[in-house]
Amino acid sequence: MSVLESAHATDAFDELRSNSQAIAIDSPVARTPDVSVVVPTYRRPAMLERCLASLLTQDYDPARFEIIVCDDGPDEATRASVERIAQEHCANGPRVRYVPVTATQGPAGARNAGWRLSRATSIAFTDDDTQPDARWLSAGVKALTTGAGAISGRIIVPLGERPTDYENDAAGLARSEFATANTFANRRALERIGGFDARFTSAWREDSDLQFALVEAGIPIARADDAIVLHPVRPARWGVSLAQQKKSQFDALLYKKYPLLYKRRIRRTPPLLYYAIVVALIVSFCAALGGHARAANCAAAAWLAMTTWFCVDRLSDTSRAPAHIIEMACTSVLIPFLSIYWRLYGAFKFRVFFL
């Protein structure tokens, strides 16, 4: 019988019991693992396979850990890919499991489905677009034995000499103090705080939410710089920064839950430049409609100056390729408006005063 189990989050525990009974007692993958590696994914099986290839070459005993792929799609291509890999490693491990996630949306809910299905005492989280170092798992599990409830590992984001704005933004992962692309947690700690908040339906702020929950619960978080994952920046479509502004709504949710920690760790003040740009353009239009040409021109000049400064700042340490410069010019005009819209949308949605 295949070691691959498909389970919805709602009936995960029943399926776990039935499948555990079906595996031969002398099978190396029949044992309760020491650690479960939870990998959320969404419709990119080729990228997922690269991640799994790295996980399958860990220097950790393959009979003592499992990989749980939580498909937030879910889709047949991903299922088939995981099933094939599971079959290839069914004899000696590690055990590879596939979980279609339908009750929630987003990586937070997918990770919950994975760690709650697991019986391991330690949980490792990474993403489908990472490539964990061969010593990643052993280093992270070892760090958990020091008494910490959670461990934050090191993320390396390879960049060229002149990255694009998108690549530069993605490189922020390497500077983050806690990111679920490379996190280990004690199961008891996750149970105590209730895991991830599934209201974070995008890959944004759900890791800070988990971190803040651990901090408020008094659960110690340690650092393990020898637990390393490589996080290559995946290709992005033109104007990707515009779509990313939608994530700003989740800043409001994080602020509502942890206002003091948000101010200390995320942002001390609202994005004043964005508000100034929006106000300047509104004043210009209103003045023009009211027949106040001089005021309209002054406000328009202020809007143009601030927007130009914003664009130049984005280009200061990024690619100077003509196509990239054009993209920065176009998106710099729209980003402040989209960002403010989604911030206010989040404030309304989550019922919190948030600017």
C-alpha positions in Angstrom: 0.0 0.0 0.0 1.2 3.5 -0.8 2.4 5.6 2.1 0.6 8.6 0.5 -2.5 9.7 2.5 -5.0 12.2 1.3 -6.9 13.9 4.0 -9.1 16.9 4.4 -8.2 19.0 7.5 -11.6 18.2 9.1 -11.1 14.4 9.1 -7.3 14.3 9.3 -7.1 12.5 12.6 -9.5 9.7 11.6 -7.5 9.1 8.4 -4.2 9.2 10.3 -5.4 6.4 12.6 -6.7 4.2 9.7 -3.6 4.6 7.6 -1.2 4.0 10.5 -2.9 0.7 11.1 -2.5 -0.3 7.4 1.3 0.1 7.4 3.3 -2.9 8.3 4.6 -2.8 11.9 8.2 -3.5 10.8 8.2 -0.8 8.2 10.7 2.0 9.0 8.0 4.6 8.1 5.4 3.1 10.5 7.1 4.7 13.5 5.9 8.0 15.0 8.4 10.5 13.5 10.5 12.8 15.7 9.7 15.8 13.4 7.3 16.6 10.6 8.2 19.0 7.9 5.2 20.9 6.7 5.3 22.4 3.2 2.3 24.5 2.0 2.0 24.7 -1.8 -0.2 26.2 -4.4 -0.2 25.0 -8.0 3.5 25.0 -8.8 4.5 21.3 -8.8 7.9 21.8 -10.5 9.0 24.2 -7.8 7.7 21.9 -5.1 9.7 19.0 -6.5 12.9 21.0 -6.2 12.1 21.7 -2.6 11.2 18.1 -1.9 14.5 17.0 -3.6 16.4 19.0 -1.0 14.3 17.7 1.9 14.8 14.1 0.7 18.6 14.5 1.0 18.7 15.7 4.6 21.4 14.2 6.9 18.6 13.3 9.3 17.6 9.6 9.7 14.8 9.2 7.0 12.9 6.8 9.3 12.6 9.5 11.9 11.0 12.3 10.0 8.1 12.8 7.6 7.2 15.4 5.0 3.6 16.7 4.8 2.7 18.6 1.7 -0.4 20.7 2.2 -1.9 21.6 -1.2 -3.8 24.9 -1.0 -5.0 24.4 -4.6 -5.6 21.5 -4.6 -4.8 20.3 -8.1 -4.1 16.9 -9.8 -0.6 17.8 -11.0 0.6 18.5 -7.5 -1.1 15.3 -6.2 0.5 13.2 -8.9 3.9 14.7 -8.3 3.8 14.1 -4.5 2.3 10.6 -5.0 5.2 9.6 -7.3 7.8 10.9 -4.9 6.0 9.1 -2.0 6.1 5.8 -3.8 9.8 6.2 -4.6 10.6 6.5 -0.9 8.0 4.2 0.6 10.5 1.5 1.5 13.1 3.4 3.5 11.5 6.8 4.1 11.1 9.6 4.8 7.3 9.2 4.7 5.8 11.7 2.2 2.1 12.7 2.7 -0.3 14.7 0.6 -3.0 16.8 2.2 -5.6 18.6 0.0 -6.6 21.7 1.9 -10.1 22.9 1.1 -11.5 24.2 4.4 -9.3 27.3 4.4 -7.3 29.4 1.9 -3.8 30.6 2.2 -0.5 29.3 3.7 -1.6 29.9 7.3 -4.5 27.5 7.0 -2.5 25.1 5.0 0.2 24.9 7.7 -2.4 24.4 10.3 -3.7 21.4 8.4 -0.2 19.9 8.2 1.0 20.3 11.8 -2.4 19.2 13.2 -2.3 16.0 11.2 1.2 15.2 12.5 1.9 13.2 15.6 5.5 14.4 15.9 6.6 16.5 18.9 8.6 18.9 16.7 7.3 20.6 13.6 9.5 22.2 10.9 8.0 24.8 8.4 9.4 25.7 5.1 7.9 26.9 1.7 7.6 25.2 -1.6 10.0 27.7 -3.2 12.9 27.0 -0.8 15.9 24.6 -1.0 16.8 23.6 2.5 20.5 22.8 3.2 21.3 19.2 3.8 21.9 19.9 7.5 18.9 22.1 7.9 16.6 19.6 9.7 19.2 18.3 12.1 20.3 21.8 13.0 16.8 23.0 13.6 15.8 20.0 15.7 19.0 20.2 17.7 18.2 23.9 18.5 14.8 23.0 19.8 16.3 20.8 22.5 17.8 23.9 24.2 14.4 24.7 25.7 13.0 27.1 23.2 9.5 26.8 22.0 10.3 27.9 18.5 13.4 28.4 16.3 14.1 30.9 13.6 16.6 29.7 11.0 18.7 31.6 8.4 17.3 32.4 5.0 19.7 33.1 2.1 18.2 35.0 -0.9 20.7 35.0 -3.8 20.7 38.3 -5.7 22.6 39.7 -8.6 24.6 42.9 -8.4 21.6 45.0 -9.6 18.4 43.2 -8.6 15.0 44.3 -9.7 12.7 46.1 -7.2 10.7 42.8 -6.7 13.9 40.8 -6.1 15.1 43.5 -3.7 11.8 43.3 -1.8 12.0 39.5 -1.6 15.5 39.7 -0.2 13.9 41.2 3.0 13.3 37.6 4.0 17.0 37.3 4.6 16.8 40.1 7.2 13.6 39.0 8.9 13.8 37.9 12.5 11.1 35.3 12.1 9.8 33.9 8.8 7.9 30.6 8.3 10.0 29.8 5.3 12.5 28.5 7.9 10.9 28.0 11.3 10.8 25.1 13.8 8.3 24.8 16.6 7.5 22.6 19.6 4.1 21.0 19.1 3.1 22.0 22.6 3.9 25.6 21.8 1.7 25.5 18.7 -1.1 23.9 20.6 -0.9 26.5 23.4 -1.3 29.4 21.0 -3.7 27.7 18.6 -1.3 27.6 15.6 -1.7 30.1 12.7 -4.5 32.5 12.3 -6.3 31.4 9.1 -7.6 34.9 8.5 -4.2 35.7 7.0 -5.2 34.3 3.6 -2.1 35.6 1.8 1.6 34.9 2.4 1.9 38.1 4.4 2.2 38.8 8.2 1.0 35.3 9.1 4.6 34.5 10.3 4.7 37.8 12.3 1.3 36.8 13.8 2.7 33.5 14.9 5.8 35.2 16.3 3.8 37.7 18.3 1.5 35.0 19.7 4.5 33.1 20.9 6.0 36.3 22.5 2.8 37.2 24.2 2.4 33.7 25.6 5.9 33.9 27.0 7.2 31.1 24.8 10.9 31.6 24.1 12.1 31.9 20.5 15.8 31.1 19.7 17.9 31.6 16.6 19.7 28.8 14.7 21.9 30.4 12.0 23.2 26.9 11.0 19.7 25.9 10.0 19.8 27.3 6.5 17.4 27.4 3.5 18.1 28.9 0.1 15.2 31.0 -1.1 15.7 31.8 -4.8 13.5 34.6 -6.1 11.0 33.2 -8.5 10.2 35.0 -11.7 7.5 37.7 -11.5 5.2 39.2 -14.0 5.4 42.9 -15.0 3.9 45.2 -12.4 3.8 42.6 -9.7 4.3 45.3 -7.0 0.8 46.5 -7.8 -0.8 43.2 -6.9 1.3 43.0 -3.8 -0.4 46.0 -2.3 -3.5 43.9 -1.6 -1.5 42.3 1.2 -1.5 45.6 3.1 -5.0 44.7 4.5 -3.3 42.1 6.7 -1.2 44.8 8.4 -4.5 46.0 9.9 -5.3 42.6 11.3 -1.9 42.2 12.8 -2.1 45.7 14.3 -5.5 44.9 15.8 -4.2 41.8 17.5 -0.9 43.1 18.7 -0.8 46.9 18.5 2.3 47.4 20.7 4.3 44.7 19.1 3.3 45.9 15.6 4.6 49.4 16.4 7.8 48.1 17.9 8.6 45.4 15.3 6.8 46.4 12.1 6.1 50.1 11.6 6.2 53.0 14.1 4.2 55.4 11.9 1.8 55.2 8.9 3.4 55.5 5.4 3.3 59.3 5.5 4.7 59.7 2.0 1.9 57.6 0.5 -0.8 59.7 2.3 0.9 62.9 1.2 1.0 61.8 -2.4 -2.7 60.9 -2.3 -3.7 64.1 -0.5 -1.7 66.3 -3.0 -3.4 64.8 -6.0 -6.9 65.1 -4.4 -6.2 68.7 -3.5 -5.0 69.4 -7.1 -8.2 68.0 -8.6 -10.5 69.7 -6.1 -8.7 73.1 -6.6 -8.9 72.7 -10.4 -12.7 72.0 -10.2 -13.1 75.0 -8.0 -11.3 77.3 -10.4 -8.3 77.8 -8.3 -5.6 77.3 -10.9 -2.6 78.4 -8.8 -3.5 76.1 -5.9 -4.1 73.2 -8.3 -0.8 73.7 -10.0 1.1 73.9 -6.7 -0.6 70.7 -5.4 0.1 68.9 -8.7 3.7 70.0 -8.6 4.0 68.6 -5.0 2.4 65.3 -6.2 4.8 65.1 -9.1 7.8 65.9 -6.9 6.9 63.3 -4.3 6.1 60.6 -6.9 9.4 61.2 -8.7 11.3 61.0 -5.4 9.5 57.7 -4.6 10.4 56.3 -8.0 14.0 57.4 -7.8 14.3 55.9 -4.3 13.1 52.6 -5.6 15.7 52.7 -8.4 18.6 53.8 -6.2 19.9 50.2 -5.6 18.0 48.2 -8.2 18.3 47.4 -11.9 18.7 50.2 -14.4 17.5 48.2 -17.4 15.1 50.3 -19.5 12.2 48.0 -19.1 12.6 48.0 -15.3 12.9 51.8 -15.2 9.6 52.1 -17.1 8.0 49.6 -14.8 9.1 51.6 -11.7 7.8 54.8 -13.2 4.4 53.4 -14.0 4.0 51.5 -10.7 5.3 54.4 -8.6 2.3 56.4 -9.7 -0.2 53.8 -8.6 1.3 52.1 -5.6 0.5 54.9 -3.0 -3.2 54.8 -4.0 -3.5 51.1 -4.0 -1.6 50.7 -0.7 -3.8 53.3 1.1 -6.9 51.7 -0.4 -6.0 48.2 0.9 -4.9 49.5 4.3 -8.3 51.3 4.8 -10.0 48.2 3.4 -8.3 46.1 6.0 -9.2 48.6 8.8 -12.9 48.4 7.7 -12.8 44.6 7.3 -11.2 43.8 10.6 -12.9 46.7 12.4 -9.8 48.5 13.7 -8.6 52.2 13.5 -5.6 51.7 11.3 -3.9 54.2 9.1 
